[in-house]
Amino acid sequence: MDFRELNYVLAIEKYQNITKAAESLYVSQPTLSKFLANLEHDLGQKLFRKLGNKYILTFAGQKYVDTAREILLLKSNLDIELADILKKDVGVLNVAFPRMRCTYMLPATLPVFQAEHPNIKINVFEGSSDENDKLLLEGKAEIAFYSKPETLNPLIDYDTIRKEEMLICLCKDHPLGRYAQPNPSSRYPRLDPKLLKNELILQLMPEQRTRQITSRYFSNIGLNFENVMTTSSLPAIMELVSVGYGASFIFETHLMHHHFTKSIDCYSFGEPQTLSDFVVASRHGSYLPSYAHDFIKIARDLFNNSNL
């Protein structure tokens, strides 16, 4: 099979423009136009319809593109597996992280991994957990590290690294702290989140996993905060909390790797506490090379044998 043909069609679908697609493929616009015309003639049906200057997939075109992606993923898996069989310690590992995880996971994992596999090139992707799921499903990343979603995707496999506690975070000596009670199930005293109803709540964006987990929890207990500010920056939220500008809900792991301007107080919540699985995810059915498993082991060891 001519895999170039599949990549040509996928490029047209991505850019919806022959000229831009041709530029991305390093071929001329007439060459790509002629290719598409010949392909559609051979197939006996149109893959695209023109809408102004845009090339929009037909029903047949969508089927072609979906199958093309599957074929190219299978080829990629085969190439990786054959290289693994030949025991060539060369290749590329594409790893995805939420942005906050990058700040402390990369310095702790990459030097160790590179020392063991100097000929493996690492590509790092940063984005929300939902964006990283898309990278896995499109075959652009082999593995992703993040908090396990509430609703599992059947096309993705999840392997738990460890459990993390979600905490209520307030500035040091906040008046609400006097309502905290001992919690034998946590290293932190328990505080009822309903006490925060009059506080400014600092939240991440809806597509970020921490926000999704807390939103589900609040919905389950019928808690609705009216005074809310959202941002995609977790470091900004942590600093705002430290100077007394609002309250937030943050994983303990993140707190351990942020250098606060001023200290904060943290509290457990939930019965007996609120935990989430930190996982490594991969596309279901995909082949992971041996060096990918080595990277996962390094990450697992760091989490289980240190304060990471």
Secondary structure, DSSP 4 states (H G I P E B T S, - for coil): --HHHHHHHHHHHHHSSHHHHHHHHTS-HHHHHHHHHHHHHHHTS-SEEEETTEEEE-HHHHHHHHHHHHHHHHHHHHHHHHHHHTT---EEEEEEE-HHHHHHHHHHHHHHHHHH-TTEEEEEEE--HHHHHHHHHTTS-SEEEEEPPSS--TTEEEEEEEEEEEEEEEETT-GGGGG-B--TTSSS-B--GGGGTTSPEEE--TTSHHHHHHHHHHHHHT---SSEEE-S-HHHHHHHHHTTS-EEEEEHHHHHT---SS-EEEEB-SSS--EEEEEEEEETTPPPPHHHHHHHHHHHHHHHHS--
